[in-house]
Amino acid sequence: MAAVVAWGWVVLVGSGGAEVEAWVVGGPGAPDLSAVDALARSQLSARSLGGSIRLRDVCWELGELLDLVGLRREVGGEAEGGEEVGVEEGVKP
């Protein structure tokens, strides 16, 4: 049996913007697309109730998967080390 690995924290944010609850998200080994799917579904559920989820201290592998499918901004993911992910400024040629 593989050891459970923490991939980061999920924070439930209420409709008023306050953090309501937080929990560790993880699984056996590295995250895969089923983990990304579960996070996307959690975000949809939270939004249907007027809130949202945000990710903190996301491991590199989960961050890369979220980037690959274009969902890092949707779930408010942060880069490793707590660096916030935001809109990058464009560079003029």
Secondary structure as the mmCIF struct_conf table of DSSP 4:
data_model
#
loop_
_struct_conf.conf_type_id
_struct_conf.id
_struct_conf.beg_label_comp_id
_struct_conf.beg_label_asym_id
_struct_conf.beg_label_seq_id
_struct_conf.end_label_comp_id
_struct_conf.end_label_asym_id
_struct_conf.end_label_seq_id
HELX_LH_PP_P HELX_LH_PP_P1 ALA A 2 ALA A 3
STRN STRN1 VAL A 4 VAL A 13
TURN_TY1_P TURN_TY1_P1 SER A 15 GLY A 16
BEND BEND1 GLY A 17 GLY A 17
STRN STRN2 GLU A 19 PRO A 28
BEND BEND2 GLY A 29 ALA A 30
HELX_RH_AL_P HELX_RH_AL_P1 LEU A 33 SER A 48
TURN_TY1_P TURN_TY1_P2 LEU A 49 GLY A 50
STRN STRN3 SER A 52 ARG A 56
BEND BEND3 ASP A 57 ASP A 57
HELX_RH_AL_P HELX_RH_AL_P2 TRP A 60 VAL A 69
TURN_TY1_P TURN_TY1_P3 GLY A 70 GLY A 70
TURN_TY1_P TURN_TY1_P4 ARG A 72 GLY A 76
STRN STRN4 GLU A 78 GLU A 78
TURN_TY1_P TURN_TY1_P5 GLU A 80 GLY A 81
BEND BEND4 GLY A 82 GLY A 82
HELX_LH_PP_P HELX_LH_PP_P2 GLU A 83 GLU A 83
STRN STRN5 GLU A 84 GLU A 84
HELX_LH_PP_P HELX_LH_PP_P3 VAL A 85 VAL A 85
HELX_LH_PP_P HELX_LH_PP_P4 VAL A 87 GLY A 90
#
